[in-house]
Amino acid sequence: MPTTTYAHFRDVPDSTWRWPSFSPAEIACRGTGAIRINTEAMDKLQSLRNHLGKPLIVRSGYRSPSHNRAVGGAPASKHMLGTAFDIAMSNHDPAAFMVAARAVGFLGFGTYPRSGFMHIDLGPARSWGEPFPARPTPFALETPPAREVLADSRTLKGSGAAGIATVGAAGIEVAQDVLAETQSAILPLLPYLDTLRWVFIALALTGIAVAIHARIDDWKRGQR
């Protein structure tokens, strides 16, 4: 397995880095900045990223021996060879992630649900750790009901008719009072105005009935 080591990730030539979903800084030792690039491991990591179609958050890639001791890593940790990665599960389903990782050729798996990451390496084949809890299947988002266009709303039309008729009835009543007090010359018209007022009242009641019926009908059809 071809391996290249650099004292610091900034020393990696751009021309030699061929894994577009990752940067040397992500793979380098968190303690020293040094990096050991195992091309087979990196190829598989890029394949896994392509297979899953979403970012892989690398919590730990290469570890220098001193940093491995500092974080309590295993004495023969694969991280020191550049063939192991700890990947956060915050944006992955652990079960699906493990299946995909096996499919691209990773063999070693360590599960750490309390810390929220999974260790993967090139092998030998083995596994350890606690299982991740099963995640519930998310519910499909409910499609919101279609909204009525206001201009076509039967409820709005009914309410509007009721409002107009009520205003008209009130206007007629005011007109009656004014005419009764100041326009004695046209008193013969007052009975007709009284009839017109009752016509407006009837229209108002009809509009209210239409609005109520429309809301009940919309509710039954799921347009509430």
Stockholm file with secondary structure:
# STOCKHOLM 1.0

chainA/1-224         MPTTTYAHFRDVPDSTWRWPSFSPAEIACRGTGAIRINTEAMDKLQSLRNHLGKPLIVRSGYRSPSHNRAVGGAPASKHMLGTAFDIAMSNHDPAAFMVAARAVGFLGFGTYPRSGFMHIDLGPARSWGEPFPARPTPFALETPPAREVLADSRTLKGSGAAGIATVGAAGIEVAQDVLAETQSAILPLLPYLDTLRWVFIALALTGIAVAIHARIDDWKRGQR
#=GR chainA/1-224 SS CCEEEESSGGGSCGGGCCCTTCCHHHHSCTTTCCEEEEHHHHHHHHHHHHHHTSCCCEEECCCCHHHHHHTTCCTTCGGGGTCEEEEECTTSCHHHHHHHHHHHTCCEEEEETTTTEEEEESCSSEEEECCCCCCCCCCCCCCCCCCCCGGGCHHHHHHHHHHHHHHHHHHHHHHHHHHHHHCGGGGGGHHHHHHHHHHHHHHHHHHHHHHHHHHHHHHHTTCC
#=GC SS_cons         CCEEEESSGGGSCGGGCCCTTCCHHHHSCTTTCCEEEEHHHHHHHHHHHHHHTSCCCEEECCCCHHHHHHTTCCTTCGGGGTCEEEEECTTSCHHHHHHHHHHHTCCEEEEETTTTEEEEESCSSEEEECCCCCCCCCCCCCCCCCCCCGGGCHHHHHHHHHHHHHHHHHHHHHHHHHHHHHCGGGGGGHHHHHHHHHHHHHHHHHHHHHHHHHHHHHHHTTCC
//
